[in-house]
Amino acid sequence: MSSHGEAQPMEAARSGPLTGTAEVPGDKSVSHRSLILGALSVGETRVTGLLEGQDVLDTAKAMQAFGAEVAREGDGTWSIHGVGVGGFAEPDRVIDCGNSGTGVRLIMGAMATSPIAATFTGDASLNKRPMARVTDPLALFGARSYGRSGGRLPLTIIGAADPLPVRYATPVPSAQVKSAVLLAGLNAPGETVVIEAEATRDHTERMLRGFGAEVSTEVTPEGRVITLTGQPELKPQTIAVPRDPSSAAFPVCAALITEGSEVLVPGIGLNPTRAGLFTTLREMGADLAYENEREEGGEPVADLRAKFSPDMKGIEVPPERAASMIDEYPILSVVAANATGRTVMRGVKELRVKESDRIAAMADGLRANGVTVEDGEDWWIVTGNGPGSVAGGATCATHLDHRIAMSFLCLGMAARAPVGIDDAGPIVTSFPVFVPLMERLGAAFRGAGA
Ligand code: S3P
């Protein structure tokens, strides 16, 4: 079942060549943060290029429930009148974050140091995901939380009336945990410090600085030490959201594995904390060029040109790169199935607690379609036999996970027999125009959304 109604089965058949330009939507991480920081500043923040996927729309609704005025003014153009740090009102309804771990975890952080209560819930996928990783550090500020066993949603947080600043070393490499602590630190006096052993995406730090907060990052033997000075007045901003590298990954990878393809994906954010997939693909021998490299809104951006790459080889992906490509392992495994040899992915335990257990979901579907996959708790290995070698012919369970759904549709585009998915519904959470965009390039899809 889709998160929003009936399941929408689809299938992808051998396609191509894929040609043309793929204008992918705005970055999901930056979109959530634009709405939340806009809601925490005083005055009007204007955002262009906002991702209008369901995850972000749920965050927009949540910000309204906490008292901000949030209005859509046109395609991707939004205005937010914020209430200021510490100005959140107590919502009079349950906050439903749908499928979005980023939405719920960041919002829990943002409200946890205000003297209000809020109850959070989500869909069947989100309600299975661990929340203690956020509620534990929020308790150090003085917030109390009451959830289901294992700290799962639905969950109520009673924000701290007299929050204390916190020094917290994140036990898992997670930008969501780091961001929740920093957002909570906004309304605590003094300095809140987050220490992360491995660098995770740094959009929150960059954007907080843009909104006028004092945030410093120091690289020490302990890891990255991020220090935020609490109780700033955040000044509203004009934000142009870059296009999402995690969405760009799908047309790029589909072009690499589909015979005769050449696709241009313009204006992609290449923040180094996000661009690990593209480095990995080039190491595998992908014909992937960065063109027109530039800076936009403080983020490095380039146009990506991807061409069919028949000679890609399996590689060992360095585990220390995992955080910078954590959402891209499902589509990387599809490329690996069309490369020659073993692609070894280690240090990726976090994949098991995403929208689905992504190692299990991909391993099951790849095996059903004739691909050799070995896996353990925090690693997996995909063995490919070259371009066009995947048998296909099976239908894969997507487990309410948008990236699993899109990855298997890409698999089918280069397989000998069509690959099906049980539900394309979740794709709207991050990439609502995926199906028409891929069809315009030359994808052969059949089913509900096609
Ligand atoms: C995100 C962080 C990552 C990522 C998610 C978006 C963010 O999750 O998987 O899609 O915007 O902060 P973790 O922080 O749990 O690794």
Residues whose N, C-alpha, C, O or C-beta is under 5 A from the ligand:
A	BS01	S3P	S29 T102 P173 S174 A175 Q176 V177 I326 D327
